[in-house]
Amino acid sequence: MLWWKTKRFRDRDGIICDGSIRSGKTVSMAAGFVMWSMASFNGERFAMCGKTIESLRRNVASYLPMWLEGIFKVTEKRSENKIIISVGERRNTYYLFGGRDESSYALIQGMTLSGVLFDEAALMPRSFVEQAMARCSVAGSKFWFNCNPEGPQHWFYREWIEKSEEKNMVYLHFTMDDNPALSEKIKKRYEAMYSGVFYDRYVRGLWAATEGVVYTMFDKSRHVVKDVPRPYERYVISCDYGTMNPTSAGLWGLYDGVWYRMREYYYDGRKKKRQRTDEEHYAALEALAGDLYVEKVIVDPSAASFIEVIRRHGRFRAEHASNRVLDGIRDVAVHLSAGDILISESCRDCIREFALYRWDEKSPEDAPLKADDHAMDDVRYFVRSAFSPQRFSF
């Protein structure tokens, strides 16, 4: 928090903090940024940037009054996306920005800033980050970056972390051991939640490459179960729709806090040499559900014609699936590790794809290969909906 006062680092242009989740990066950086800016400037403007303004409020802005209680007065002007922080006669303004995509850089053009804080810098496009940095033209301005790791080819890792000395930046790597608020029990819980690349990134805090099988934690002896009657409490269907590509759908039942993929429908038009119509796929959904009350069918939002068929028949409520691939893969990995989802042995195509679903090692970004992924997509849609239930439906 006070690196900028030390003799060793006070002439540096900024600080980069990366590392594991729950390691204290956010609170240390946000509090440190405010302390530095309030000690160094009066009547100036600063920027606090997140992936979105909503995530920035959730992760940083909403906690500032508590983190800074008794030191500074914090007043948020939500309609103006800014925060006023004051102490005595000293007062500075902090504007909130979201760096969602390449067009976001235009939001910050034209401002003059005395410093900028990037919360989760690796999730923002390079154009936005560099535009915000270009606004810092006041003498003594500094850059503050924090982030969780992504892949080792990520632009931020290559341009800033690997070149931190060249860029005249302080670089600090955090682990969970740096957070005194975490008990050993909680640390072990997080360690048990992740495996493979997600363990390396979220627990070890490494900029690890995605390679090999995606779901390294999938174990037939643990995750595949016998087809036996169970007193299920709820039923949901998830569906990845294809024309010549396979259409995959899974019927899920909730029993004793665990979701079971009870049975599935998988039709590959290319292998069968005959494409099925939307009505034929819908009839297969009806057969999959049988006489059960299915709460909803979670469908890829790009399958507009198929969604319209589901809506027209009136039996099922259709819900748009979340198509955030990497977030979905991470969530499936977490819930596989926790034992929250199990697969019945009759779901052979789903089990087959778990063994074949692989990362695309040639992709410059984290992405799975577009092969053996249709059941994997419908599993991902299901997990994102079942464990984050506030989704749009109609």
VEXTOR-577529 format. One record per residue (C-alpha): x, y, z. Coordinates in steps of 0.05 Angstrom, whole numbers, padded with zeros to 5 digits, always signed. Each point is the difference from the previous one (the first is absolute). Layout:
N
XYZ
...
//
This chain:
394
+00000+00000+00000
+00057+00047+00014
+00052-00021-00052
-00002+00070-00030
+00029+00029+00065
+00060-00046+00003
+00069+00023-00023
+00008-00063-00043
-00065+00008-00040
-00024+00072+00005
+00027+00018-00069
-00035-00058-00035
-00057+00016-00049
-00048-00049+00031
-00014-00069+00029
-00024-00067-00027
-00030-00052+00047
-00020-00068-00026
-00010-00068+00032
-00052-00048+00028
-00072+00013+00016
-00018+00023+00071
+00071+00024+00012
-00017+00072+00020
+00020+00034-00065
-00063+00041-00008
-00005+00029+00070
+00075+00015+00002
+00001+00033-00067
-00065+00040+00008
+00018+00026+00069
+00071+00013-00021
-00022+00038-00062
-00045+00046+00040
+00053+00012+00054
+00052+00017-00053
-00046+00046-00039
-00026+00036+00061
+00071+00010+00028
+00028+00023-00066
-00054+00043-00032
-00057+00048+00016
-00056+00019-00047
+00021-00050-00053
-00036-00053-00040
+00015-00075-00002
-00030-00061-00034
-00020-00067+00029
-00010-00052-00054
-00031-00069+00000
-00026-00049-00053
-00068+00034+00010
-00023+00056+00045
-00046-00051+00034
+00058-00046+00017
+00042+00059+00023
-00055+00022+00047
-00009-00071+00025
+00074-00014+00011
+00028+00068+00020
-00046+00061+00005
-00052-00030+00047
+00055-00019+00049
+00039+00065+00000
-00040+00033+00056
+00014-00060+00045
+00073-00008-00020
+00013+00075+00011
-00045+00011+00060
+00030+00048+00050
+00052+00026-00050
-00038+00030-00059
-00071+00021-00016
-00026-00038-00061
-00060+00026-00040
-00024-00036-00062
-00038+00036-00055
-00030-00060-00035
-00036+00039-00055
+00067+00031-00019
+00042-00063+00009
+00048+00035+00047
+00023+00000+00072
+00021+00061+00041
+00051-00015+00054
+00021+00053+00050
+00037+00012+00065
+00005+00069+00031
+00010+00051-00055
+00024-00053-00049
-00048-00028-00052
+00008-00042-00063
-00047-00029-00052
+00002-00073-00024
-00037-00018-00064
-00024-00071-00011
+00010-00032-00069
-00015-00068-00030
+00048-00030-00051
-00046-00052-00029
+00023-00002-00073
+00042+00035-00052
-00050+00058-00007
+00007+00018+00074
+00063+00041-00012
-00044+00057-00027
-00032+00008+00069
+00063+00026+00031
+00028+00042-00057
+00011+00074+00014
+00008-00005+00076
+00061+00024+00038
+00016-00046+00058
+00050-00003+00057
-00003-00076+00006
-00039-00062-00018
-00018-00065+00035
-00014-00061-00043
-00038-00054+00038
+00007-00066-00038
+00043+00032-00054
+00007-00066-00039
-00074+00000-00015
+00002+00067-00035
+00019+00012-00073
+00069+00029-00012
-00029+00061-00037
-00040+00020+00061
+00058-00009+00049
+00049+00039-00043
-00050+00056-00012
-00012+00007+00075
+00075+00001+00012
+00009+00054-00054
-00047+00045+00040
+00049+00001+00059
+00039+00062-00019
+00003+00035+00068
+00069+00002+00031
+00007-00056+00052
-00056-00042-00029
+00006-00076+00009
-00033-00064-00026
-00029-00053+00045
-00015-00069-00029
-00028-00062+00033
-00023-00065-00033
-00008-00074+00004
+00043-00038-00050
-00022-00021-00070
+00042-00036-00052
+00075+00013-00009
-00012+00030-00069
-00047+00053+00027
+00020+00070-00021
+00002+00026+00071
+00047-00055+00024
+00046+00009-00060
+00001+00076-00001
-00004+00018+00074
+00016-00057+00047
+00059-00028-00039
+00024+00072-00013
-00016+00029+00068
+00071+00024+00013
+00006+00029-00070
-00066+00036+00011
+00024+00027+00067
-00055-00036+00039
-00002-00034+00067
-00022-00073-00008
-00030-00040+00057
-00026-00072-00003
-00054-00019+00050
-00021-00068+00027
-00055-00019+00048
+00053+00000+00055
+00003+00076-00008
-00072+00006+00025
-00001-00006+00076
-00076-00002+00000
+00000-00070-00033
+00001-00060+00047
+00037-00063-00019
-00068-00034-00008
-00023+00051-00051
+00066-00005-00038
-00008-00075-00005
-00071+00009-00025
+00024+00043-00057
+00056-00049-00015
-00051-00056-00006
-00046+00040-00046
+00048+00005-00059
+00045-00046-00040
+00043+00005-00063
+00009+00069-00031
-00052+00030+00047
+00039-00024+00061
+00064+00030-00027
-00033+00067-00014
-00048+00009+00058
+00037-00035+00056
+00073+00004-00019
-00009+00067-00036
+00040-00021-00062
-00009+00023-00072
-00011-00072-00022
-00013-00024-00070
-00063-00039-00019
+00019-00067-00030
-00025-00071-00004
-00067-00023+00026
-00045+00055+00026
-00033-00037+00058
+00060-00035+00031
-00040-00010+00063
-00053-00043-00034
+00006-00071+00027
-00048-00055-00024
+00006-00036+00066
-00024+00062+00037
-00044+00037-00048
-00036-00056-00038
-00056-00034+00038
-00048-00057-00010
-00068+00011-00031
-00044-00013+00060
-00065+00033+00023
+00009+00060+00046
-00053+00046+00031
+00020+00061-00041
-00028+00066+00023
+00007+00042-00063
+00013-00010-00074
+00035+00044-00052
+00022-00012-00073
+00061+00032-00031
+00009+00001-00075
+00054+00017-00051
-00034+00006-00068
+00032-00019-00066
-00022-00007-00072
+00052-00044-00033
+00041+00003+00065
-00026-00044+00056
-00058+00021+00044
+00011-00020+00072
-00050+00004+00057
+00004-00025+00071
-00056-00012+00051
+00024+00019+00070
-00031-00019+00066
+00015+00029+00068
+00006-00050+00058
+00029+00013+00069
+00036+00064-00023
+00033-00033-00061
-00021+00008-00073
+00000-00065-00040
+00001-00003-00076
-00053-00054-00003
-00004-00012-00074
+00017+00035-00065
-00018+00011-00073
+00058+00005-00050
-00012+00004-00075
+00057+00009-00050
-00030+00020-00067
+00066-00006-00036
+00011-00072+00023
-00072-00020-00013
+00003+00036-00068
-00067+00032+00015
-00016+00066+00032
-00058+00002+00049
-00050+00057+00001
-00014+00044+00060
-00065-00038+00011
+00036-00067+00001
+00050+00026+00051
-00057+00026+00041
-00034-00068-00002
+00065-00029+00027
-00003+00049+00058
-00071-00022+00015
+00024-00073+00000
+00060+00018+00044
-00046+00034+00051
-00053-00054-00002
-00056+00016+00049
+00046+00039+00048
-00011+00073+00017
+00061+00035-00029
+00010+00070+00028
+00036+00027-00061
+00041-00016-00062
+00066+00038-00002
+00018+00013-00072
+00057+00033-00038
-00028+00070-00015
+00023-00004-00073
-00051-00056-00013
-00056+00050-00012
-00044-00044-00044
+00004-00058+00049
-00016+00045+00059
-00061+00025-00038
-00024-00073-00010
+00008-00013+00075
-00039+00063+00016
-00055-00016-00049
-00014-00069+00028
-00009+00030+00069
+00022-00059+00043
+00070+00024+00018
+00026+00067+00022
+00061+00018-00042
+00060+00035+00031
+00058+00033-00037
+00065-00035+00020
+00061+00039+00021
+00051-00007-00056
+00061+00026+00039
+00043-00060-00017
+00059+00007+00046
-00043+00020+00060
-00044-00060-00014
+00059-00048-00005
+00027+00026+00066
-00068-00008+00033
-00008-00072-00025
+00070-00016+00025
-00017+00028+00069
-00065-00039+00006
+00031-00064-00026
+00054+00007+00053
-00052+00013+00053
-00043-00060-00022
-00060+00044-00014
-00013-00032-00068
+00000-00074-00018
-00012-00036-00066
-00043-00063-00008
+00035-00056-00037
-00051+00002-00056
+00024+00069-00021
+00054-00030-00044
+00012+00059-00046
+00009+00048+00058
+00049-00048+00034
+00037-00009-00067
+00007+00075-00010
+00026+00012+00071
+00059-00045-00019
+00012+00034-00068
-00014+00074+00014
+00067+00036-00007
+00030+00069+00001
+00020+00032-00067
+00075+00007+00010
+00007+00042-00063
-00050+00053+00021
+00030+00066+00025
-00055+00002+00052
-00028-00053+00048
-00048-00040-00041
-00020-00073-00008
+00003-00035-00067
-00066+00002-00039
-00004-00076+00000
-00033-00051+00046
-00032+00059+00035
-00076-00004-00010
-00017-00037+00064
+00054+00042+00034
-00036+00062-00023
-00067-00023+00027
+00032-00020+00067
+00032+00069+00003
-00068+00033-00013
-00032-00041+00055
+00053+00015+00053
-00001+00075-00015
-00076+00000+00009
-00008-00049+00058
+00053+00032+00043
-00014+00072-00022
-00076-00003-00004
-00018+00072-00018
-00004-00009-00075
-00045+00030-00054
-00057-00045-00021
-00066+00007-00038
//
